[in-house]
Amino acid sequence: MKQIYSARVKKALKLLKDAPYKATVVISSNPHALRSRDTHYPYRPNSDLYYFTGSYAERITLVLRPHAKDPVVLLTYPEDKIKAVWDGAQPSIRPLAKMLKAEVITSSDHLKSLLALVHGSEVVYLQSIAGTASAALKADLSSRSSLANRGMPQSLIELERFTARLRAIKDREEITRIKEAAALTGDAMLNLFPLLRPGTPELEIAAFLDYFYRTNGAEPAFSTIAAAGRSAATLHYHNLSRRLADGEFVLIDTGCELNMYASDVTRTIPIGESLAPQMGDLYEIVLRAQLTAIKKIKPGVLMSDVHETAARELAAGLKYLGILKGPLPQLMKKQAYRPYFPHGIGHSLGIDVHDVSLGANDRVEKLEAGMVVTIEPGLYFSKPVGPLPPCGVRIEDDVLVTAKGAEVLTAGVFPKGLQHLIEIGQRAAA
């Protein structure tokens, strides 16, 4: 496992060395996020720093500069004995330095040390995360006069423009970790079924899933969405104020972060035994759109074409329900489905739930083997439309782009067939 991180550092150094300019990468650990006044959220390592180090260490900075005598540097602070009394001693970074063959610099003034380390570079990749040493360096270099900037990098580039080239394509270890997170998410959902009955509060569903993750060594990868009935028409619904009702759907969008890698799964589940036929039709339309979109996936395909494939199925389904009228080509040209399918087809997945990608604004543009993306079509109705009450249906899976097509990493995790979901619910209620 340790070899993975040293191999990633070597690959990054080669990319930097092959560039037509002297480039340096500066990656700092995250600051503690403030919750209120003097209390903080639980600490989470910086994703880019973790990718190269596998370390949960705080208050360190990794510097990669292939043109220097010491190409890998770990910058750390002197031991704070008072802080150690309150929070515990920080583990030594010497083992990490040995693994990465890094020089360790201990300094109480990281900005001064970093200015010395990037001196002579023409380009430097830096973070913009407030409170990091990397962002402080960026601010300092940006504010200097041309005279004061002699010998310093003249081009300051956002770090993720460099790291995305590496992180967008997952290696075998990363794929294994995503599968493990997906499997735990599936276990959580299956154990949830006894709660999926009329009268259960949305809040209880979300609380159960969060509890299940934490008692199995993981964390919620994002705030769980448990949206019953009309709640599901709100894409990022977090009020959790309604109760499940017979004959309605509950949309559950959830995922866990296990060993720093995330899953992201959405299932829409019927409650009780009174689901109207048109609601079943709506579910099948979304499922067909998802399966058709997944079949489209292979290297070289544009994500926009995957979206278009799903949108065509959704538009055809809306026409079948009588909600849209007219020839399908004309409906597609006008994007008549947009009021009911307002979001994209998916996103990159990895260390972050919305992981880095190679496209503009971190969007997936062209698929490549080794990418992991979510495929999540949906239809949403905030008020009664045709035969449908206010509701929402979304179905989401995590998909690996392979050399020949696609592998659904969440395929064996949790069922999608409507009849199968109904049968599991009936068994759980018995």
C-alpha positions as CSV (number, residue, x, y, z in Angstrom):
1,M,0.0,0.0,0.0
2,K,2.8,2.4,0.9
3,Q,4.2,1.9,-2.6
4,I,1.1,3.5,-4.1
5,Y,1.8,6.9,-2.6
6,S,5.5,6.9,-3.5
7,A,4.5,5.9,-7.0
8,R,2.0,8.7,-7.3
9,V,4.7,11.2,-6.1
10,K,7.1,9.9,-8.7
11,K,4.5,10.2,-11.4
12,A,3.8,13.8,-10.4
13,L,7.5,14.6,-10.4
14,K,7.9,13.2,-13.9
15,L,4.9,15.3,-15.1
16,L,6.5,18.4,-13.6
17,K,9.9,17.6,-15.0
18,D,8.6,17.0,-18.5
19,A,6.9,20.4,-18.5
20,P,8.6,23.1,-20.7
21,Y,9.2,25.3,-17.6
22,K,10.4,24.9,-14.0
23,A,7.3,24.0,-12.0
24,T,6.6,23.4,-8.3
25,V,3.6,22.0,-6.5
26,V,2.7,23.1,-3.0
27,I,0.0,21.1,-1.1
28,S,-0.9,21.9,2.5
29,S,-3.1,20.1,5.0
30,N,-6.6,21.6,5.7
31,P,-7.2,23.9,8.5
32,H,-9.7,22.9,11.1
33,A,-13.2,24.0,9.9
34,L,-15.0,26.3,12.5
35,R,-18.5,25.2,13.5
36,S,-19.2,28.0,15.9
37,R,-17.0,30.3,18.0
38,D,-14.3,28.0,19.4
39,T,-15.7,24.6,18.4
40,H,-14.8,22.8,15.2
41,Y,-16.1,20.2,12.9
42,P,-14.2,16.8,12.9
43,Y,-11.0,17.1,11.0
44,R,-10.7,15.8,7.5
45,P,-7.5,15.6,5.6
46,N,-7.0,17.6,2.4
47,S,-8.0,15.4,-0.6
48,D,-5.0,16.2,-2.7
49,L,-2.5,15.8,0.1
50,Y,-4.0,12.5,1.1
51,Y,-3.8,11.3,-2.5
52,F,0.0,11.7,-2.5
53,T,0.7,10.7,1.1
54,G,-2.1,8.6,2.6
55,S,-1.6,10.7,5.7
56,Y,-4.1,12.2,8.1
57,A,-1.4,14.5,9.5
58,E,-2.3,18.1,10.3
59,R,-0.2,21.2,9.8
60,I,2.1,19.9,7.1
61,T,2.9,20.9,3.5
62,L,4.2,18.8,0.7
63,V,6.4,20.5,-1.9
64,L,7.3,18.8,-5.2
65,R,10.1,20.4,-7.2
66,P,11.9,18.1,-9.6
67,H,14.5,20.7,-10.6
68,A,15.9,20.9,-7.0
69,K,18.5,18.9,-5.2
70,D,15.7,17.7,-2.8
71,P,12.7,17.1,-5.1
72,V,10.3,16.1,-2.3
73,V,10.0,18.2,0.9
74,L,7.7,17.9,3.9
75,L,7.3,21.1,5.8
76,T,6.1,20.8,9.4
77,Y,5.9,22.9,12.6
78,P,7.9,22.4,15.8
79,E,6.2,20.4,18.4
80,D,3.6,22.4,20.4
81,K,3.7,20.9,23.9
82,I,0.7,23.0,25.1
83,K,-1.5,21.9,22.2
84,A,-0.4,18.3,22.8
85,V,-1.8,18.4,26.4
86,W,-5.3,19.3,25.0
87,D,-5.4,17.4,21.7
88,G,-2.7,14.8,22.0
89,A,0.7,14.6,20.5
90,Q,0.9,14.6,16.7
91,P,2.4,11.4,15.2
92,S,5.9,11.8,13.7
93,I,6.0,12.4,10.0
94,R,9.4,10.7,9.8
95,P,7.9,7.4,8.5
96,L,6.0,9.3,5.9
97,A,9.2,11.2,4.9
98,K,11.1,7.9,4.6
99,M,8.4,6.4,2.4
100,L,8.4,9.4,0.1
101,K,12.2,10.0,0.3
102,A,11.4,13.5,1.4
103,E,13.5,16.1,3.2
104,V,11.8,17.2,6.4
105,I,12.0,20.9,7.2
106,T,10.7,22.0,10.7
107,S,9.8,25.7,10.7
108,S,7.6,28.0,12.8
109,D,7.3,30.3,9.7
110,H,5.9,28.3,6.8
111,L,5.5,31.3,4.5
112,K,9.2,32.2,4.8
113,S,10.2,28.6,4.3
114,L,7.9,28.2,1.3
115,L,9.2,31.4,-0.4
116,A,12.7,29.9,-0.2
117,L,11.5,26.5,-1.6
118,V,9.7,28.0,-4.6
119,H,12.5,30.4,-5.4
120,G,13.8,29.7,-8.9
121,S,10.6,28.2,-10.1
122,E,8.8,29.7,-13.1
123,V,5.3,28.2,-12.3
124,V,3.9,27.1,-9.0
125,Y,0.6,25.2,-8.4
126,L,-1.1,26.4,-5.3
127,Q,-4.3,26.0,-3.3
128,S,-7.0,28.6,-2.7
129,I,-8.3,27.0,0.5
130,A,-8.3,29.8,3.2
131,G,-6.1,29.0,6.2
132,T,-3.6,26.8,4.3
133,A,0.0,27.6,4.0
134,S,-0.3,27.1,0.2
135,A,-3.0,29.8,0.0
136,A,-0.9,32.1,2.1
137,L,2.0,31.7,-0.3
138,K,-0.4,32.4,-3.2
139,A,-1.6,35.6,-1.6
140,D,1.9,36.8,-0.8
141,L,3.2,36.2,-4.3
142,S,0.2,37.8,-5.8
143,S,0.7,41.0,-3.8
144,R,4.4,41.5,-4.5
145,S,5.8,44.2,-6.8
146,S,7.7,43.0,-9.8
147,L,10.9,44.1,-8.2
148,A,10.2,42.1,-5.0
149,N,9.2,39.1,-7.1
150,R,12.5,38.6,-8.8
151,G,13.4,34.9,-8.8
152,M,9.9,34.0,-7.8
153,P,7.3,32.1,-9.9
154,Q,5.6,34.5,-12.3
155,S,2.7,32.1,-13.0
156,L,0.4,31.0,-10.1
157,I,-1.9,28.2,-11.2
158,E,-4.8,26.5,-9.2
159,L,-3.5,23.2,-7.8
160,E,-6.4,21.1,-9.1
161,R,-5.4,21.9,-12.7
162,F,-2.4,19.7,-12.0
163,T,-3.8,17.1,-9.6
164,A,-6.9,16.5,-11.8
165,R,-4.7,14.9,-14.4
166,L,-3.7,12.3,-11.9
167,R,-6.8,11.9,-9.7
168,A,-9.4,11.7,-12.6
169,I,-8.1,8.2,-13.6
170,K,-8.5,5.7,-10.7
171,D,-6.0,3.0,-10.0
172,R,-6.8,-0.5,-8.8
173,E,-6.5,0.4,-5.1
174,E,-8.9,3.4,-5.5
175,I,-11.5,1.3,-7.4
176,T,-11.3,-1.3,-4.6
177,R,-11.9,1.4,-2.0
178,I,-14.9,2.8,-3.9
179,K,-16.4,-0.7,-4.1
180,E,-15.9,-1.2,-0.4
181,A,-17.7,2.1,0.3
182,A,-20.5,1.1,-2.1
183,A,-20.9,-2.3,-0.4
184,L,-21.3,-0.6,3.0
185,T,-23.8,1.8,1.6
186,G,-25.8,-1.2,0.3
187,D,-25.7,-2.9,3.6
188,A,-27.0,0.2,5.3
189,M,-29.9,0.5,2.8
190,L,-30.9,-3.1,3.2
191,N,-30.8,-2.8,7.0
192,L,-32.9,0.3,6.7
193,F,-35.9,-1.5,5.1
194,P,-37.8,-2.3,8.3
195,L,-38.1,1.5,8.8
196,L,-39.6,2.1,5.4
197,R,-43.2,2.0,6.4
198,P,-46.0,4.6,6.6
199,G,-45.5,7.0,9.5
200,T,-41.7,6.8,9.7
201,P,-40.1,10.4,9.9
202,E,-37.6,11.3,7.2
203,L,-35.2,12.4,10.0
204,E,-35.2,8.8,11.4
205,I,-34.2,7.4,8.0
206,A,-31.2,9.8,7.7
207,A,-30.2,9.3,11.3
208,F,-30.2,5.5,10.9
209,L,-28.0,5.6,7.8
210,D,-25.5,8.0,9.5
211,Y,-25.4,5.7,12.5
212,F,-24.9,2.6,10.4
213,Y,-21.9,4.2,8.6
214,R,-20.3,5.4,11.8
215,T,-20.7,2.1,13.6
216,N,-19.0,0.4,10.7
217,G,-15.9,2.6,10.6
218,A,-17.1,5.1,8.0
219,E,-18.6,8.6,7.8
220,P,-21.5,10.0,5.8
221,A,-19.9,11.2,2.5
222,F,-22.5,14.0,2.4
223,S,-25.7,15.0,4.1
224,T,-28.2,12.1,3.6
225,I,-31.3,13.0,1.6
226,A,-34.5,11.2,2.7
227,A,-37.3,12.8,0.8
228,A,-40.8,11.4,1.1
229,G,-43.6,12.2,-1.4
230,R,-43.5,15.9,-2.5
231,S,-40.2,16.4,-0.6
232,A,-38.4,14.6,-3.5
233,A,-39.2,17.3,-5.9
234,T,-36.5,19.4,-4.2
235,L,-33.2,18.2,-5.5
236,H,-31.1,18.9,-2.4
237,Y,-33.8,18.4,0.2
238,H,-32.6,18.5,3.8
239,N,-35.5,19.7,5.9
240,L,-36.3,16.1,6.9
241,S,-39.7,17.3,8.3
242,R,-42.2,14.9,6.7
243,R,-43.3,11.3,7.4
244,L,-43.5,8.5,4.9
245,A,-47.0,7.8,3.6
246,D,-48.7,4.8,2.0
247,G,-48.7,4.9,-1.8
248,E,-45.8,7.4,-2.0
249,F,-42.2,7.1,-2.9
250,V,-39.3,7.9,-0.6
251,L,-36.2,9.1,-2.4
252,I,-33.0,8.2,-0.5
253,D,-29.7,9.7,-1.7
254,T,-26.9,8.5,0.5
255,G,-23.2,7.4,0.5
256,C,-20.4,6.8,2.9
257,E,-16.8,7.8,3.0
258,L,-14.7,4.7,3.9
259,N,-10.9,5.0,4.1
260,M,-11.2,8.4,2.4
261,Y,-13.2,7.1,-0.6
262,A,-16.8,7.9,-1.3
263,S,-19.9,6.1,-2.6
264,D,-23.0,7.9,-3.9
265,V,-26.2,5.9,-4.4
266,T,-29.8,7.0,-4.9
267,R,-32.8,4.7,-4.7
268,T,-36.5,5.6,-4.9
269,I,-38.6,3.1,-2.9
270,P,-42.4,2.6,-2.8
271,I,-44.0,2.8,0.6
272,G,-46.9,0.5,1.6
273,E,-49.1,-1.3,-0.8
274,S,-51.1,1.4,-2.6
275,L,-48.7,2.6,-5.3
276,A,-50.8,3.9,-8.2
277,P,-50.0,2.4,-11.7
278,Q,-48.9,5.8,-13.1
279,M,-46.3,6.1,-10.2
280,G,-45.0,2.7,-11.3
281,D,-44.8,3.9,-14.9
282,L,-42.8,6.9,-13.7
283,Y,-40.3,4.8,-11.9
284,E,-39.9,2.4,-14.9
285,I,-39.3,5.4,-17.2
286,V,-36.4,6.7,-15.0
287,L,-34.9,3.2,-14.6
288,R,-35.0,2.7,-18.4
289,A,-33.3,6.0,-18.9
290,Q,-30.5,5.1,-16.4
291,L,-29.9,1.6,-17.9
292,T,-29.8,3.1,-21.4
293,A,-27.3,5.8,-20.3
294,I,-25.1,3.2,-18.7
295,K,-25.0,1.2,-21.9
296,K,-23.7,4.3,-23.7
297,I,-20.6,4.6,-21.5
298,K,-17.2,3.7,-23.0
299,P,-13.9,5.5,-23.5
300,G,-14.1,8.4,-25.9
301,V,-17.8,9.1,-25.4
302,L,-18.8,12.6,-24.3
303,M,-20.7,12.9,-21.0
304,S,-23.0,15.3,-22.8
305,D,-24.0,12.4,-25.1
306,V,-24.7,10.2,-22.1
307,H,-26.9,12.9,-20.8
308,E,-28.7,13.3,-24.1
309,T,-29.3,9.5,-24.2
310,A,-31.0,9.6,-20.8
311,A,-32.9,12.8,-21.6
312,R,-34.4,11.2,-24.8
313,E,-35.7,8.2,-22.7
314,L,-37.2,10.6,-20.2
315,A,-38.8,12.8,-22.8
316,A,-40.3,9.7,-24.5
317,G,-41.6,8.6,-21.1
318,L,-43.1,12.0,-20.4
319,K,-44.8,11.9,-23.7
320,Y,-46.2,8.4,-22.9
321,L,-47.6,9.8,-19.6
322,G,-49.3,12.7,-21.6
323,I,-47.2,15.4,-19.9
324,L,-45.3,16.3,-23.1
325,K,-47.0,16.5,-26.5
326,G,-45.5,16.5,-30.0
327,P,-42.9,14.7,-32.0
328,L,-40.0,13.4,-29.9
329,P,-37.3,15.1,-32.1
330,Q,-39.0,18.5,-31.6
331,L,-39.3,17.9,-27.9
332,M,-35.6,17.1,-27.7
333,K,-34.7,20.2,-29.8
334,K,-36.7,22.4,-27.4
335,Q,-35.4,20.5,-24.4
336,A,-39.0,20.2,-23.2
337,Y,-37.9,17.8,-20.5
338,R,-35.8,20.4,-18.7
339,P,-38.5,21.5,-16.2
340,Y,-38.7,17.9,-15.0
341,F,-35.0,16.8,-15.5
342,P,-33.1,20.0,-14.5
343,H,-29.7,18.6,-13.5
344,G,-26.8,16.8,-15.2
345,I,-26.5,13.1,-15.7
346,G,-23.7,12.6,-13.1
347,H,-20.3,13.6,-11.8
348,S,-16.9,12.2,-11.1
349,L,-16.5,10.2,-7.9
350,G,-13.4,9.3,-5.7
351,I,-11.8,10.8,-2.7
352,D,-14.4,13.6,-3.0
353,V,-18.0,12.9,-3.7
354,H,-17.9,15.5,-6.5
355,D,-14.4,14.5,-7.4
356,V,-11.9,16.4,-9.6
357,S,-12.3,15.9,-13.3
358,L,-10.5,16.9,-16.5
359,G,-13.2,19.2,-17.9
360,A,-13.9,22.9,-17.4
361,N,-15.1,23.7,-13.9
362,D,-14.3,20.1,-12.8
363,R,-17.0,18.6,-15.1
364,V,-16.6,15.3,-16.9
365,E,-16.4,16.1,-20.6
366,K,-14.9,13.0,-22.4
367,L,-14.9,9.6,-20.7
368,E,-11.6,7.8,-20.3
369,A,-10.9,4.3,-19.0
370,G,-10.4,4.4,-15.2
371,M,-12.8,7.2,-14.5
372,V,-15.6,6.6,-12.0
373,V,-18.8,8.6,-12.6
374,T,-22.3,8.6,-11.2
375,I,-25.2,8.1,-13.5
376,E,-28.4,9.6,-12.0
377,P,-31.3,10.5,-14.2
378,G,-34.5,11.8,-12.4
379,L,-37.9,13.3,-12.9
380,Y,-39.4,15.8,-10.5
381,F,-42.8,17.4,-10.1
382,S,-43.3,20.2,-7.6
383,K,-47.0,20.3,-8.2
384,P,-49.6,17.9,-9.7
385,V,-48.8,17.3,-13.4
386,G,-51.2,15.2,-15.6
387,P,-51.7,11.9,-13.7
388,L,-48.9,12.5,-11.2
389,P,-49.0,14.0,-7.8
390,P,-46.0,16.1,-6.5
391,C,-43.1,13.7,-6.3
392,G,-39.7,12.9,-7.5
393,V,-37.8,9.8,-8.8
394,R,-34.1,9.5,-9.1
395,I,-31.9,6.4,-9.5
396,E,-28.2,6.6,-9.2
397,D,-25.3,4.2,-9.4
398,D,-21.5,4.5,-9.4
399,V,-20.0,3.4,-12.7
400,L,-16.4,2.6,-13.7
401,V,-15.4,3.3,-17.3
402,T,-13.5,0.2,-18.6
403,A,-11.6,-0.3,-21.8
404,K,-14.6,-2.0,-23.3
405,G,-17.5,-0.2,-21.7
406,A,-18.8,0.2,-18.1
407,E,-18.8,-1.7,-14.9
408,V,-21.5,-0.7,-12.4
409,L,-19.7,-0.7,-9.0
410,T,-23.0,-0.6,-7.2
411,A,-24.7,-3.3,-9.3
412,G,-24.8,-6.0,-6.6
413,V,-25.3,-3.5,-3.8
414,F,-29.0,-2.8,-3.8
415,P,-31.9,-3.7,-6.1
416,K,-33.4,-1.3,-8.6
417,G,-36.3,-3.3,-10.1
418,L,-39.6,-1.9,-8.8
419,Q,-41.1,-5.3,-8.1
420,H,-38.0,-6.5,-6.2
421,L,-38.2,-3.4,-4.1
422,I,-41.9,-4.0,-3.3
423,E,-41.1,-7.6,-2.3
424,I,-38.3,-6.6,0.0
425,G,-40.5,-4.0,1.6
426,Q,-43.3,-6.6,2.1
427,R,-40.9,-9.1,3.7
428,A,-39.5,-6.3,6.0
429,A,-43.0,-5.3,7.1
430,A,-44.1,-8.9,7.8
